[in-house]
Amino acid sequence: MQHQHGGDLEGYRRKYGREPLDFSANVSPLGLPEGVARAAREAVGRSAAYPDPACRRLCEAISAHDGVPAEDILCGNGAAELIFRLAAALRPRRALLTAPCFYEYEAALTAAGCELEFHALRPENGFRLTPAILGQIRPGLSAVFLCQPNNPTGQAAKKPLLLEILRACRDCGTVLALDECFVPFLDDPAGGSLLEALGENENLVLLRAFTKLYAMPGLRLGYALSSGRTLLSAMRAAGQSWSVSVPAQEAGVAALQEADYVRRARALVGAEKPYLRAALTQAGAAVIGSDANYLFFRSPDTALCEKLAARGILLRDCGNFRGLGPGYCRAAVRCHADNRRLAEAVREVLNG
């Protein structure tokens, strides 16, 4: 099964010979903060030297921002690299994933020789995680990988359920890897995170990234949090020493100072998501929803993504996610003019 992530702008340019309006990558609609861009540009001049392999300044900045010890932080070349490092460090025999979910979990675990088990998210439940998953957490399970909120469905699990899952994993000697890359876009980010449980649960690994919130996917920067320092050390040893460049490290330090930017990005998404949801619904799409900065929906025309691409608009076709099929799509929430253009194009395609 071939998977293609969103944001393949070069592939689009080569096929269509122009720039698309990209709704396939779920990044902040405000674009890269100027302070982050400036820090990265200035750091290029210092790139004749190797980057700090321990990312000490960046870890100290994350420590102050997230309220965790710097020793509990491992930075990497995006959250995706840390997923592969975690799989390589654990060498798990068997792991549990939801279906659908972000494909990199499956890719990393398969590369590590792990046998996979899937918990199906049901359309009749709006693709939300339910307590039914607890029945699949048992001794002999090496790891559970979850995305909060889930990608591509955007549905966030309730915190009490996440805590139940964490307890079940701890009791079974299972590592819980919780991907929190989209948590900053929740209405209540702290209420959707397990950060407060980190210190008392060495089997918990939180995955976070600068990619989405600060619109910096091209700089490749993420980090893992865990009080299980033996596991974190194994993750550190599972990859090369200089995976985070000098510009990426400096961009991360600068990003953590962008409190006003974060407020504006969250406010824009919060204002535009209801508009886009209503507009897509009126256009004929079945919007399933999302707690994140994107909308997950089903189109009655299974060729919608292809037809929109021909019109200059790039969506994420979710038909190749495990557990989904033709017609499922994901669209990032952008600025109002862009969102209006998407809704109008969908209306034209679906109403002919």
C-alpha positions in Angstrom: 0.0 0.0 0.0 1.6 3.3 -1.2 1.2 6.3 1.1 1.8 9.9 0.1 1.9 12.6 2.7 0.4 16.0 2.1 2.5 19.0 1.1 4.0 17.4 -2.1 4.4 20.8 -3.8 7.2 19.7 -6.1 5.2 16.7 -7.3 2.3 19.1 -8.0 4.6 21.6 -9.9 6.0 18.8 -12.0 2.6 17.5 -13.0 0.7 20.8 -13.4 3.4 23.4 -14.0 2.2 25.9 -11.4 1.9 26.6 -7.7 -1.2 25.1 -5.9 -3.3 26.5 -3.1 -2.2 23.9 -0.6 -4.8 22.5 1.8 -3.0 19.2 2.1 -0.4 20.2 4.8 -1.8 21.0 8.2 0.4 24.0 9.2 -0.5 27.3 10.7 -2.3 29.6 8.2 -0.1 32.5 9.3 3.0 31.0 7.7 6.5 31.0 9.2 6.9 33.6 11.9 9.3 36.4 10.9 11.3 36.0 14.1 11.8 32.3 13.3 12.8 33.0 9.7 15.3 35.6 10.9 16.9 33.3 13.4 17.3 30.6 10.8 18.8 33.0 8.3 21.3 34.3 10.8 22.2 30.7 11.8 23.1 29.8 8.3 26.2 31.9 8.7 27.3 29.7 11.6 26.8 26.5 9.7 30.5 26.0 8.9 30.6 24.4 12.3 28.8 21.2 13.4 25.5 21.7 15.3 25.4 20.8 19.0 24.5 17.1 18.9 22.8 17.4 22.3 20.8 20.5 21.2 21.5 22.0 24.7 20.2 25.5 24.1 17.1 24.2 22.4 16.5 21.6 25.2 16.8 24.3 27.8 14.3 26.5 26.0 11.8 23.6 25.6 12.4 22.8 29.3 11.4 26.3 30.3 8.4 26.3 27.9 7.0 22.9 28.7 8.0 22.7 32.3 10.0 19.4 32.1 13.6 18.7 32.9 16.0 19.2 30.0 17.2 15.6 30.6 13.8 14.3 29.7 14.0 15.9 26.2 15.4 14.5 22.9 15.3 16.7 19.8 15.2 15.3 16.3 14.7 16.0 12.6 11.0 16.3 12.9 8.6 14.0 14.9 8.9 11.5 12.1 12.6 10.8 12.8 11.8 10.4 16.5 9.1 7.8 15.7 11.7 5.8 13.8 14.2 6.2 16.6 11.6 5.0 19.2 10.8 1.9 17.1 14.5 1.2 16.7 15.2 1.7 20.4 12.3 -0.4 21.6 12.7 -3.3 19.1 9.1 -4.2 19.9 7.7 -7.6 19.2 4.1 -6.5 18.9 2.5 -3.0 18.8 -1.0 -1.7 18.7 -2.1 1.1 16.3 -5.4 2.7 15.4 -6.8 2.4 11.9 -6.7 5.0 10.5 -3.7 6.8 11.9 -0.5 8.6 10.7 1.3 6.2 8.5 4.8 6.8 9.9 4.0 4.6 13.0 3.4 1.6 10.8 6.4 2.3 8.6 8.8 2.7 11.6 7.5 -0.4 13.4 7.5 -2.5 10.3 11.1 -1.4 9.7 12.0 -2.6 13.2 10.5 -6.0 12.5 7.5 -5.5 14.7 4.2 -7.4 14.4 1.3 -5.0 14.2 -2.2 -5.1 15.6 -4.9 -2.6 14.7 -7.8 -1.1 16.6 -10.4 0.0 14.1 -11.9 3.5 14.5 -15.6 3.2 13.5 -17.5 5.7 11.3 -20.6 5.1 13.4 -18.6 6.6 16.3 -17.4 9.5 14.2 -13.9 7.8 14.1 -13.4 8.6 17.8 -11.4 6.5 20.1 -13.5 4.6 22.6 -12.8 2.5 25.7 -13.1 -0.6 23.4 -9.3 -0.2 22.8 -8.6 -1.2 26.4 -9.5 -4.8 25.6 -6.5 -5.0 23.2 -4.0 -3.8 25.7 -2.6 -6.9 27.4 0.7 -8.4 28.6 3.0 -9.1 25.7 2.2 -5.9 23.9 5.4 -3.9 23.5 3.9 -0.5 22.5 0.8 1.4 21.8 1.0 4.4 19.4 -1.7 7.0 19.4 -2.1 10.4 17.8 -3.9 13.1 19.9 -5.9 14.4 18.1 -5.8 11.7 15.5 -4.5 12.2 12.0 -6.3 12.2 9.6 -9.6 12.2 11.4 -8.8 15.1 13.8 -10.8 13.6 16.6 -9.3 14.0 20.1 -9.6 11.4 22.7 -11.0 12.4 26.1 -8.3 12.8 28.8 -9.9 10.3 31.2 -9.7 7.7 28.5 -6.1 8.5 27.7 -5.3 8.1 31.4 -7.0 4.8 31.5 -5.0 3.7 28.5 -1.8 4.9 30.2 -2.6 2.9 33.3 -3.4 -0.2 31.3 -0.1 0.1 29.4 1.8 0.6 32.7 0.2 -2.4 34.2 1.2 -4.5 31.2 4.7 -3.2 30.8 3.8 -1.5 27.6 5.2 1.8 26.2 2.6 4.4 25.3 3.8 6.7 22.5 1.4 9.6 22.3 1.9 12.0 19.3 0.8 15.5 20.5 1.9 17.4 17.4 -1.6 18.8 16.9 -2.5 19.4 20.6 -1.7 23.1 20.4 -4.7 23.5 18.1 -7.2 22.0 20.6 -9.6 24.4 22.3 -8.0 23.3 25.6 -4.4 22.1 24.9 -3.5 21.3 28.5 -6.7 19.3 28.9 -5.9 17.2 25.9 -2.3 16.4 26.8 -0.6 13.9 29.1 2.3 16.2 29.9 1.3 16.3 33.6 1.5 12.4 33.7 5.1 12.3 32.3 7.1 12.4 35.6 5.3 9.4 37.2 5.1 7.2 34.1 8.5 6.1 32.6 6.6 4.1 30.0 5.1 7.3 28.5 6.7 9.0 25.5 5.2 12.2 24.1 6.1 13.3 20.6 5.9 17.0 19.7 7.0 19.1 16.7 7.4 22.7 15.6 6.1 21.8 12.2 2.4 22.5 12.6 2.1 25.3 15.0 4.9 27.4 13.6 4.5 26.5 10.0 8.1 25.3 9.6 7.9 21.8 8.1 10.9 22.5 5.8 13.2 23.1 8.8 12.4 19.7 10.3 12.3 20.0 14.0 10.6 17.9 16.7 11.2 16.5 20.1 10.3 13.6 22.4 9.6 13.9 26.1 10.0 11.0 28.6 11.0 10.5 32.2 12.2 7.0 31.1 15.7 8.1 30.6 17.0 4.7 29.7 14.6 4.6 26.8 15.4 8.2 25.9 19.1 7.2 25.9 18.4 4.3 23.6 16.5 6.6 21.3 19.5 8.9 21.2 21.8 6.1 20.3 19.4 4.8 17.6 20.2 7.6 15.2 23.1 9.8 14.0 24.5 12.5 16.2 23.8 15.6 14.1 20.2 15.2 13.0 19.2 18.8 14.0 20.9 21.5 11.9 22.2 24.8 13.3 19.4 26.8 11.6 16.7 24.4 12.9 18.0 24.6 16.5 18.1 28.4 16.4 14.6 28.5 14.7 13.2 26.3 17.5 14.6 28.6 20.3 13.1 31.6 18.5 9.8 29.9 17.9 9.3 29.3 21.6 9.3 33.1 22.1 6.4 33.6 19.7 3.6 33.7 22.2 1.7 36.4 20.3 2.0 34.5 17.0 0.5 31.4 18.7 -2.4 33.3 20.0 -3.1 34.8 16.6 -2.8 31.4 14.9 -5.2 29.7 17.3 -7.6 32.6 17.0 -7.6 32.4 13.2 -8.1 28.7 13.1 -10.8 29.0 15.8 -12.7 31.6 13.7 -12.3 29.9 10.3 -12.9 26.3 11.1 -16.7 26.7 11.8 -17.0 28.7 8.6 -15.2 26.1 6.5 -17.1 23.3 8.0 -20.4 25.0 7.2 -19.3 25.9 3.7 -18.2 22.4 2.9 -21.4 21.0 4.3 -23.4 23.3 2.1 -21.3 22.4 -0.9 -22.4 18.7 -0.4 -19.5 17.2 1.6 -20.2 15.1 4.6 -18.0 16.8 7.2 -17.1 14.4 10.0 -15.3 17.1 11.9 -12.1 17.7 13.7 -10.7 19.0 16.9 -7.5 20.0 15.1 -6.6 22.7 12.5 -8.0 20.7 9.7 -11.3 19.1 8.6 -11.9 15.5 7.8 -14.8 14.8 5.4 -16.2 12.5 2.9 -17.1 13.5 -0.7 -19.8 11.8 -2.7 -17.5 12.3 -5.7 -14.5 10.0 -5.1 -12.5 11.9 -7.7 -12.8 15.2 -5.8 -9.2 15.6 -4.9 -8.1 14.9 -8.5 -10.6 17.4 -9.9 -9.6 20.1 -7.4 -5.9 19.6 -8.2 -6.7 20.3 -11.9 -8.3 23.6 -10.6 -5.2 24.5 -8.6 -6.2 23.3 -5.2 -4.4 20.5 -3.3 -6.2 18.4 -0.8 -5.1 15.4 1.2 -6.7 12.3 -0.4 -7.2 10.0 2.6 -8.3 7.0 0.5 -5.0 5.3 1.1 -5.2 5.4 4.9 -5.7 2.0 6.5 -9.4 1.7 7.4 -10.6 4.4 5.0 -11.4 4.3 1.3 -12.3 6.4 -1.8 -13.9 9.8 -1.0 -12.3 10.5 2.3 -10.4 13.8 2.3 -8.6 16.1 4.7 -8.3 19.9 4.3 -6.2 22.3 6.4 -7.9 25.4 7.8 -6.4 28.4 6.1 -7.2 32.1 5.9 -10.8 33.2 5.0 -10.1 34.0 1.3 -8.4 30.6 0.8 -11.2 28.8 2.6 -13.8 30.5 0.6 -12.1 29.5 -2.6 -11.9 25.9 -1.5 -15.6 25.9 -0.6 -16.6 27.4 -3.9 -14.5 24.9 -5.9 -16.0 22.0 -4.0 -19.5 23.3 -4.6 -18.7 23.6 -8.4 -17.4 20.0 -8.5 -20.1 18.4 -6.5 -23.0 20.4 -8.0 -21.7 20.4 -11.6 
